[in-house]
Amino acid sequence: WQADELTGSLKLIDQTVLPTQLKHIDGNTVEHIWEAIKQLKVRGAPAIGVAAAYGIVVGLQPLFQPGADVSRGEFDQQLAKVARYLAESRPTAVNLFWAIQRMEQVAKDHPQMSAADLQKRLLVEAQAIETEDRAMCARLGEFGASLLPANSGILTHCNTGGLATAGDGTAFAALAHAHAAGKQIHVYADETRPLLQGARLTMWELMQRGIPCTLITDSMAGQVMKEGRIGAAIVGADRITARGDAANKIGTYSVAVLCHYHKIPFYVSAPSSTFDLTLLEGKSIPIEERVSTEITHPGGVQLAPTGANVYNPAFDFAPAELITAIITEKGIIQPVTEANVRKVLSA
Amino acid sequence: WQADELTGSLKLIDQTVLPTQLKHIDGNTVEHIWEAIKQLKVRGAPAIGVAAAYGIVVGLQPLFQPGADVSRGEFDQQLAKVARYLAESRPTAVNLFWAIQRMEQVAKDHPQMSAADLQKRLLVEAQAIETEDRAMCARLGEFGASLLPANSGILTHCNTGGLATAGDGTAFAALAHAHAAGKQIHVYADETRPLLQGARLTMWELMQRGIPCTLITDSMAGQVMKEGRIGAAIVGADRITARGDAANKIGTYSVAVLCHYHKIPFYVSAPSSTFDLTLLEGKSIPIEERVSTEITHPGGVQLAPTGANVYNPAFDFAPAELITAIITEKGIIQPVTEANVRKVLSA
């Protein structure tokens, strides 16, 4: 975010053109921010939430023309309109709705406030959402780094970095923190087929920060473990159940099994908001199946026969038994049991 | 092969344009066949050997112009020239040299034969090499199919089919045979990054034969096993040691570990010529590392940062402990021990 509540705008990295181009989007209208969310130029649950919060502020700016005297009635009407508009950008993103509702709640909590003061207050709230996310990432980074072995290779899967959050990411924050603390780690990044978030985004973030890193295909994870190159694996999570089963990007389960076979610690790092305590077991988590072209057309080029039958689950889950510890901003859950999950989360 | 020893030619499928195009190459000059081998239009050790044997015959045809009276001296000179030329097409292909030497040996064994008769005899030898390869594939198919469970999903990795051999392939032959025998199998094909032989070639062969099949990314193998979809896995091998450690396409080791964890039988199918009894352990097998662009540019499109560090081993090996049985044309090696390897191979 740059400048004040009336003239400021949100600067975003366009993730769709990484890693070959670094392009910034100037989110100076709510339409630009809507498009960025819609077209996955900004992705990752926490990052989407932060973008939407600032999107509310940007969407209210047109009311405040020079000399205009904006009434609370006009303001609330525009706020409702902008909130509805932004909520339609990605209908399944939980963090999006959460951030928008939090912004609307601020208005409800201050019914007597003037439009101009409320606009100021909403920018403060958006900044608070961002700051809280950064603080959460920092905690995940510290806790995670404390578990990672020094002078060691660390395997990771998918992207969990600064591109997906306002801060240093979740699992990625542990890598960044361990590197900054001089732990001499070398990161092996699974490319993460089909969408290659590891190759495109994680490698880019690692290289940006000067963290020593090597890209491998998902099928090489077992081999690098056998060669003794890996001291620990760390991944993020999309949803974690009460007993600690952790759903994450497809391929995570295989990494967990390979770690188990090679007696390598397997860590999951995720904010406490990722836990869904209404579910006990991972098998209750519905698994999204995505379009077949993600597999048949890598890089947009057809490399499988026309009409090929494809199975494309977007997620799998690592069962609690295969997870050495779950890192949250509230503390480390180890061993991973339902009792420990509930204890750490209620701390 | 079509027509006789003087006018015949070798018809090949151009594997480089599969699966989006089915293009045949007319191997009617030795230069065409040389190019096909060089440019990987024909690949797979047995298939290369067969192509080279026919290449010798084609390369001698220009001697036999209408009315020409070819002397044995001229013939032997041209044979040596063609053999040397073909041997340069792929300098590391063991089967290529083996096939060329076998053709040259025929000439040496028949010093008194006329050029015209020897040309006929060389075509017979090339056909014998092809026939033996087909018979080997058929035996591998029968033995392999006898091990595969009925009404079951079968996982395979890389390509081991008719495109790599003159017959039905090695591991692929077991799938083809089980299907033909009405075993009601459903094949899950790993796409096999980085070069996608599973997506491009195995899926094409499976669909050509009407074998029910589904393409998955390598990272999904664990998930389909956990879902109970897989009753057995079967793969080929590039080299097998005396104790039964089997080197094969990268990712094979991970499949073997995942099978072990899920208590799923893991089979290797390979001709006895694949065994290298001078080596005891898999770790003595040198592992070829290939260019990084295979990983950074899937489908020829750059999808990793410029300058990204890459590790690209072309092979790994499944240790004997993780292999339920090795299928050879001489019989089934089970359990996989050095004693059993030597016993079956010397049968």
Boltz contact constraints between the chains, C-beta under 6 A:
constraints:
  - contact:
      token1: [A, 19]
      token2: [B, 305]
      max_distance: 6.0
  - contact:
      token1: [A, 20]
      token2: [B, 302]
      max_distance: 6.0
  - contact:
      token1: [A, 193]
      token2: [B, 217]
      max_distance: 6.0
  - contact:
      token1: [A, 193]
      token2: [B, 219]
      max_distance: 6.0
  - contact:
      token1: [A, 194]
      token2: [B, 217]
      max_distance: 6.0
  - contact:
      token1: [A, 196]
      token2: [B, 303]
      max_distance: 6.0
  - contact:
      token1: [A, 199]
      token2: [B, 303]
      max_distance: 6.0
  - contact:
      token1: [A, 199]
      token2: [B, 304]
      max_distance: 6.0
  - contact:
      token1: [A, 200]
      token2: [B, 303]
      max_distance: 6.0
  - contact:
      token1: [A, 203]
      token2: [B, 304]
      max_distance: 6.0
  - contact:
      token1: [A, 203]
      token2: [B, 305]
      max_distance: 6.0
  - contact:
      token1: [A, 203]
      token2: [B, 308]
      max_distance: 6.0
  - contact:
      token1: [A, 204]
      token2: [B, 305]
      max_distance: 6.0
  - contact:
      token1: [A, 207]
      token2: [B, 305]
      max_distance: 6.0
  - contact:
      token1: [A, 214]
      token2: [B, 309]
      max_distance: 6.0
  - contact:
      token1: [A, 214]
      token2: [B, 311]
      max_distance: 6.0
  - contact:
      token1: [A, 215]
      token2: [B, 304]
      max_distance: 6.0
  - contact:
      token1: [A, 215]
      token2: [B, 308]
      max_distance: 6.0
  - contact:
      token1: [A, 215]
      token2: [B, 310]
      max_distance: 6.0
  - contact:
      token1: [A, 216]
      token2: [B, 311]
      max_distance: 6.0
  - contact:
      token1: [A, 217]
      token2: [B, 193]
      max_distance: 6.0
  - contact:
      token1: [A, 217]
      token2: [B, 194]
      max_distance: 6.0
  - contact:
      token1: [A, 217]
      token2: [B, 295]
      max_distance: 6.0
  - contact:
      token1: [A, 218]
      token2: [B, 218]
      max_distance: 6.0
  - contact:
      token1: [A, 218]
      token2: [B, 219]
      max_distance: 6.0
  - contact:
      token1: [A, 219]
      token2: [B, 193]
      max_distance: 6.0
  - contact:
      token1: [A, 219]
      token2: [B, 218]
      max_distance: 6.0
  - contact:
      token1: [A, 219]
      token2: [B, 250]
      max_distance: 6.0
  - contact:
      token1: [A, 219]
      token2: [B, 251]
      max_distance: 6.0
  - contact:
      token1: [A, 219]
      token2: [B, 254]
      max_distance: 6.0
  - contact:
      token1: [A, 220]
      token2: [B, 250]
      max_distance: 6.0
  - contact:
      token1: [A, 222]
      token2: [B, 253]
      max_distance: 6.0
  - contact:
      token1: [A, 222]
      token2: [B, 254]
      max_distance: 6.0
  - contact:
      token1: [A, 222]
      token2: [B, 257]
      max_distance: 6.0
  - contact:
      token1: [A, 223]
      token2: [B, 253]
      max_distance: 6.0
  - contact:
      token1: [A, 223]
      token2: [B, 316]
      max_distance: 6.0
  - contact:
      token1: [A, 250]
      token2: [B, 219]
      max_distance: 6.0
  - contact:
      token1: [A, 250]
      token2: [B, 220]
      max_distance: 6.0
  - contact:
      token1: [A, 251]
      token2: [B, 219]
      max_distance: 6.0
  - contact:
      token1: [A, 253]
      token2: [B, 222]
      max_distance: 6.0
  - contact:
      token1: [A, 253]
      token2: [B, 223]
      max_distance: 6.0
  - contact:
      token1: [A, 254]
      token2: [B, 219]
      max_distance: 6.0
  - contact:
      token1: [A, 254]
      token2: [B, 222]
      max_distance: 6.0
  - contact:
      token1: [A, 257]
      token2: [B, 222]
      max_distance: 6.0
  - contact:
      token1: [A, 257]
      token2: [B, 258]
      max_distance: 6.0
  - contact:
      token1: [A, 257]
      token2: [B, 261]
      max_distance: 6.0
  - contact:
      token1: [A, 258]
      token2: [B, 257]
      max_distance: 6.0
  - contact:
      token1: [A, 261]
      token2: [B, 257]
      max_distance: 6.0
  - contact:
      token1: [A, 295]
      token2: [B, 217]
      max_distance: 6.0
  - contact:
      token1: [A, 298]
      token2: [B, 298]
      max_distance: 6.0
  - contact:
      token1: [A, 298]
      token2: [B, 299]
      max_distance: 6.0
  - contact:
      token1: [A, 299]
      token2: [B, 298]
      max_distance: 6.0
  - contact:
      token1: [A, 299]
      token2: [B, 299]
      max_distance: 6.0
  - contact:
      token1: [A, 299]
      token2: [B, 301]
      max_distance: 6.0
  - contact:
      token1: [A, 299]
      token2: [B, 303]
      max_distance: 6.0
  - contact:
      token1: [A, 301]
      token2: [B, 299]
      max_distance: 6.0
  - contact:
      token1: [A, 302]
      token2: [B, 20]
      max_distance: 6.0
  - contact:
      token1: [A, 303]
      token2: [B, 196]
      max_distance: 6.0
  - contact:
      token1: [A, 303]
      token2: [B, 199]
      max_distance: 6.0
  - contact:
      token1: [A, 303]
      token2: [B, 200]
      max_distance: 6.0
  - contact:
      token1: [A, 303]
      token2: [B, 299]
      max_distance: 6.0
  - contact:
      token1: [A, 304]
      token2: [B, 199]
      max_distance: 6.0
  - contact:
      token1: [A, 304]
      token2: [B, 203]
      max_distance: 6.0
  - contact:
      token1: [A, 304]
      token2: [B, 215]
      max_distance: 6.0
  - contact:
      token1: [A, 305]
      token2: [B, 19]
      max_distance: 6.0
  - contact:
      token1: [A, 305]
      token2: [B, 203]
      max_distance: 6.0
  - contact:
      token1: [A, 305]
      token2: [B, 204]
      max_distance: 6.0
  - contact:
      token1: [A, 305]
      token2: [B, 207]
      max_distance: 6.0
  - contact:
      token1: [A, 308]
      token2: [B, 203]
      max_distance: 6.0
  - contact:
      token1: [A, 308]
      token2: [B, 215]
      max_distance: 6.0
  - contact:
      token1: [A, 309]
      token2: [B, 214]
      max_distance: 6.0
  - contact:
      token1: [A, 310]
      token2: [B, 215]
      max_distance: 6.0
  - contact:
      token1: [A, 311]
      token2: [B, 214]
      max_distance: 6.0
  - contact:
      token1: [A, 311]
      token2: [B, 216]
      max_distance: 6.0
  - contact:
      token1: [A, 316]
      token2: [B, 223]
      max_distance: 6.0
